[in-house]
Amino acid sequence: MRRLVENVDWQDELDRAKFIPEFVKSFSAGTKRLANVYDVFAAEHIELLLADAVDYEWEDGNVNLGHRFVALIERAGYRHKPDLGEDGQPLLRRTTPLHLLFRSSSIRCRDGQCLARRLFRIYDRIDTNYVDVESTTGLTHFHVACKFQCIDVVERFLALGRVDPNGFLGPDSPLCLALRAKNKRIVELLLDNGADPNLADAKGSTPLHMMSKNKYDSFWAEILLERCNEGFKPVRIDARDRMGNTPLLLALSRGHRTLVDFLLRRGADPNLASAKGLTPLHLICGSANVDDDDDDSLKTFFEISDEFGDPRRVRIDAQSKVGNTALHVAVGCFGGNYRRKSVELLLRRGADPNLANAKGESCLHVICRRNNDDDDNDDTLKIFFEINDEVQRTLRLDVRDKRGNAPLHLALLAKRRKAAELLMNRGADLKLANADGSTPLHLLFLGSRPFPLDFVRRFFEISDARPFPVEIDARDKKGNTPLHLAVRHIDQVPHSVELMERGADLNLADADGSTTLHLILQSHATYGDPVTMIMMVASRFLQRQPPSIEARNKRGQTPLHLALLHRHRMSTHFLLSRYELTDPNLADADGHTPLHVACWAGLDDQLAERFFRVYGPRLRVDARDAKGRTPLYMALNRRHRSKLVELLLRHGADPNSVDEAEGLTPLHILSKHYYSGDRAKMFFEICAERNQVVRIDVEDELGRTPLQWAVAKLLPSMVDILLDRGADLSNFVFPNATYFAAKLKPRSGENSHCFKLRLASGALACVDHLARRGYELEHGQALMIMKTFKDCGLWEEPLPAERWYDDDEAFATQAREIRIGDLTLHELIRLSPGEAEKRVAYQDYFELWHQNKLSKLAEARQAACCRHLCEMMAGRFYRGWTLYQFWEKLIWYRLPLECCEMILENLSNQDLYNVCLAAASL
């Protein structure tokens, strides 16, 4: 053992930890006994090992080896000897294993008690009440003894008279520690030796507060009170903590009924409130920790309080900081039979049901605003009325809260149908408006969840039976009538009809200037075409009360504007067939006429023809909006507007009108959109039929012609159309890098592979069309095209493996079905670049993309195919421009041209581009 001890590094905690199990195994109980511990260890080494043993985690079976070590040392007779100061007295400031045991969070209670007793036999001198130097709370051995129920040690400390029974340890006094341990004997010892039962911690909590918070049995409170009364130290039963809570309030908040009864019978004040103004009565009526006997607990509370006479009489209408009485709280939990006895008892004892809280809410408000619609909860109000009738209490039905809501308003907002009907039958005012100006009639139609139609009719029955029925067209603060609210929701069509049958005015406008017809067309945009509503209105009421079809809202929109804007086909058809605008050119706040809106939002062909048939002669087809745009401008800027474009042109729209903002003519717009090919042909054909001259080479505000835009947008078909119509090539300037293929990106549904195919084929087809008409591309312009390809990532993906198309029968079958020019795709991809150049034009590649033929292929094959075709197309273009640059500028004619061709044939497109760059730099 001595050899084992000599090998320990006493400053190394890990080395000491390894020593403990070795020591325990050598001197386990029943085998050996350590004869003289001092023969083996130095005292300071034992102290270190004892400190380590307290939190030692290694176990042998179910036995903690650290605790076994302490037992062995204690049995061996080791006793701690204190260090003495110069005055010969023990030095009391040090950290001992007992302090560490107190602070440990990993030791079970029973193990802790056993270990503490052993350690106190080692640290057996009562005159050395060590203070923990590692703690700021003043932890002493006396506190440890109180916590771990070492009764004999506590007795010896107290008998010596050198400890303070009121000395705090952080938040706990010795008395609190003993109460937490639930040791009756130590509690009595401390109280008998001067422990103060009213001593409060930093939060103001006394031992009685602690018992109330932790649901102690009343037995402990009884010990505290009786022992203190015997010693003439009465307990302050109504002491308050920092939150204003008394022990009674805390016991109630924890649902500790036996302690509540005990405190009340011992004189606790039943009216003292917390910092939030909550009295015991509030807590009983609103506790979340309730059981089936909770109503009985309120009865018991009153009975005990009544035993003490007037000074203890409960203040039934005491209000909290937010103004709630106990009755407010009780009715907030009221449902079916739940809390019924409590509510009844409060009312019978004089609780005022009309008192308002800080929000202006009476108990009726609280019941009615509860957002539930089941039978039990709707019976709540009925029961509340019955109880008040029994105790002869008058309820103020129309009292309003701070938002101006009466109970009926809240019941309707919460969709409490039974509650609302009960209030109406009891005489609630049906014309009363809240702070928003909403009457109960407004609230019937507010929101997307409608009341049943029979309830709406019942509302009117009750109203009709009164001397002054409701105003059917009453307005709220936003100018809404009940009809305005009803027509906003598709589920309230029958409700709207009910209002119209009762004479609701269809032409009244709200604060935004919207009439009923505006709101029908505007609000039903979410649900689809509201023609059902319009037809129902039309068939029954419009003849009797014609709508103002030209009424305009604050944005200047007529109902026709809205029908067109929201693409309500059937509604538009209805308006066109039933009513005609006196002025079909009425413009809204943005200057949009109905024709502008139709061209922007779109009309199907049949409806477009009907629109022009109804209004054609009177339409200002070239009317401009606030931004100077004509209807033709809007139609050309949108897809699927070909019929509207045709009708506009046939009705005299100016084909040369200029957009005031950008100087764009219709031809500029056509030249910017990929879907304009067929539309452009139609445009020129109609202009030719009408003998209208189209200005082909007009420039916009940026000085760009339609032909330049068509080239910049990579639209070879449009380039051909413009050239066929006489576009001037002699003054043509090829688009520069600022707008050539600028902002080009994949379209919706177009993957990156097809986008690159469109980019390459479109650009090269445009160049080819220009070249066929005599335009000569310059070297700098060719370099710009190559750089565009590079910037758009045309060569980022690696080339497919050589003969990637072999051994794939599925691809081969599909490729044979796809034609490009006079070849199949299967044939094309097997051609050499030279052969492909002779047989396939750039336009053929573009048509392959345009007709979306590659969509049939699997994505991986589609990607490989696009990359292969782009390489073939661009290689043809790159070699054509690189050959002479290489021959003339880089090798100075030193090789025959044929040799140069052979050299360049083996270069990639990226390499060819680099050669062109090198030549350009010379």
Beta strands, then each sheet from edge to edge (+ up, - down):
strand 1: 59-60
strand 2: 63-64
strand 3: 819-820
strand 4: 823-824
sheet 1: 1+ 2-
sheet 2: 3+ 4-
end
